[in-house]
Amino acid sequence: MAGKQILKMTINYHKYLALLSELRLRIESLKLYGQPYVSATEINNPLKELICLAGEDVEEEIISKQLEAENQSSSKLLLDNEPQSGTELTSNHKPPGGLKETLNQLNGDSLDQIGREVAKCRKCGLAKTRTNTVPGAGLSSAKLMFIGEAPGADEDKQGEPFVGRAGKLFTNMIEAMGLQRNEVYIANILKCRPPKNRDPEAVEVEMCKPFLKRQITEIKPRIICALGRVSAQTLLKTKSPLSTLRGNFHKYEGTDLLATFHPAYLLRNPAAKKDAWNDLQIIMEKMGLTDKR
């Protein structure tokens, strides 16, 4: 006779959604990347992984009972669209009906909550080499959102985006637009520094992308400014060079996006500052901002 198992979890609805989304993301990653991803993240039992992610918020109780029908096989512990036969989920609310609804619910996450999840993230190898995570910083209701490539050495040390020499230049660019840093939101494609500032790897981008999408959904910026080639190509899902992406607005899931040079590139190539300023003026015109140089 197979044992009937009941999983009881004391967990709030919002936390359940976040954990369920995390579990689904990891399962999809397993499908995409296979054994190398399993080895890198040490994922074995998805349900056990979900419970570990919940930490102290989850009280697990497995209760074994005999099944009345002899032909019933071993029960499954699945956290999917609805509690399955043989599985009982105790929470403050009934779970949603599907992945799309789950992600829509997650859109209500606060930036602080996303930041806490980023701080605990160990979904790729960058977790082993980082000093600090760099989720982002700025105004939660910003009309303008800047998205760079990844944290550098200074950002990794301080846990803040765009600091050091490139950060100082970037601050000057924002202020020349008639804004302050605390009036915009600043983030990166990756939330951890790649070793030696190399380009992000595909698996790293895939692991970080859900965090960024949730940030964009929470902030609801009027305009996104992609800083640098990697950011622009990732957000626009293109291999086109930055030279052909600059100078015009594109659309990122319905939001206006304009690409320009990364401040670190401008430090190495001062002659490009004029072109970068021309790009920023396009944003300024659309937002009704005045030149403050």
Secondary structure, 3 states (H helix, E strand, C coil): CCEEEEEECCCCHHHHHHHHHHHHHHHHHHHHHCHHHHHHHCCCCHHHHHHHHHHHHCCCEEEEEECCCCCCCCCCCCECCCECCCCCCCCCCCCCCCHHHHHHHHCCCCHHHHHHHHHHCCCCHHHHCCCCCCCCEECCCCCEEEEECCCCHHHHHHCCCCCHHHHHHHHHHHHHCCCCHHHCEEEECCCCCCHHHCCCCHHHHHHHHHHHHHHHHHHCCCEEEEECHHHHHHHHCCCCCHHHHECCEEEECCEEEEEECCHHHHHHCHHHHHHHHHHHHHHHHHHCCCCCC
